[in-house]
């Protein structure tokens, strides 16, 4: 259970029920009032080596941005929702790239306003819309602090239209297993070889626990997807990912293997990641490989096309062998 070192909060949060609950829950934790959760000067001035210490703080505010972004993968819109950032520390996290060191967990207490917009947008649409509510955070992790995921599912179930989806790297799903979700929620579990989880995805759930959570969610009637993401081309990466696929084949339930879909995403890295990781995780493996990576604009690195294409061919071959009946939504 996450216990914050300090709470940084906007004073407006006490005007919301969740804000009051969080302040009471953490009444014994030191608190600092801030003007804006987006710009905490004290945090921005900290050195890269203090990255993990910063993640021990919890920021609580009111979300002001509610713009939906069109998406064409497993949802129609990416939706700003109840949290941003995470307590874990995946060395490739795109939020680190976007917010530099400031990828700590931020909670937003105006959940009624956010869910109301989703429901109204869904019910006005002529077609059935799917909303990605977890693109900026991990809602399973957040739920262990706020119970927002339980609240969301219970308050969305009676909407006349629309679906929700979110990804996770965590296995703490028991709180949502007995909810009446009415088949309107898709949970997508991100998986990686145990070698990658142990050395790159610090603070996340183990592979076996993630697989167990997938099986539980399917048994509870949720639609489930599996993200093999991000694919990282470390040494012997093909052996590692083939072993991962074999483990999934052996440990996923028959129900999951009958209906689950897959997404496969190759890693995008950045100059910002490199600088922070060198100081915050000096003994960790180096994810930047200039031999097989290229610049991708705005300080980002991607795998060179010939290596990515070879990787895609390999993964499609193995998936067709072990999961011939399961759709791969995309490989990017």
Secondary structure, DSSP 8 states (H G I E B T S, - for coil): ----SEEEEEGGGGGSHHHHHHHHHTTTS-EEEES-TT--HHHHTS-GGGHHHHTTEEEEE-------EE--SS-SEE---SEEB-SSEETT-HHHHHHTT--S-EEES-HHHHHHHHHHHHHH-SS--EEE--SSB-HHHHHHHH-HHHHHHHHHTT-SS-EEEEEES----HHHHTS--TT-EEEEEEE--HHHHHHHEETS--HHHHHHHHHHHHHTT-EEEEEEEEE---TTHHHHHHHHHHHHHHHS-HHHHHH-EEEEEE--EEHHHHHHHHHHSTTS-----TTTEEE-STTEEEE-HHHHHHHHHHHHHHHHHH-TTS-EEEE-
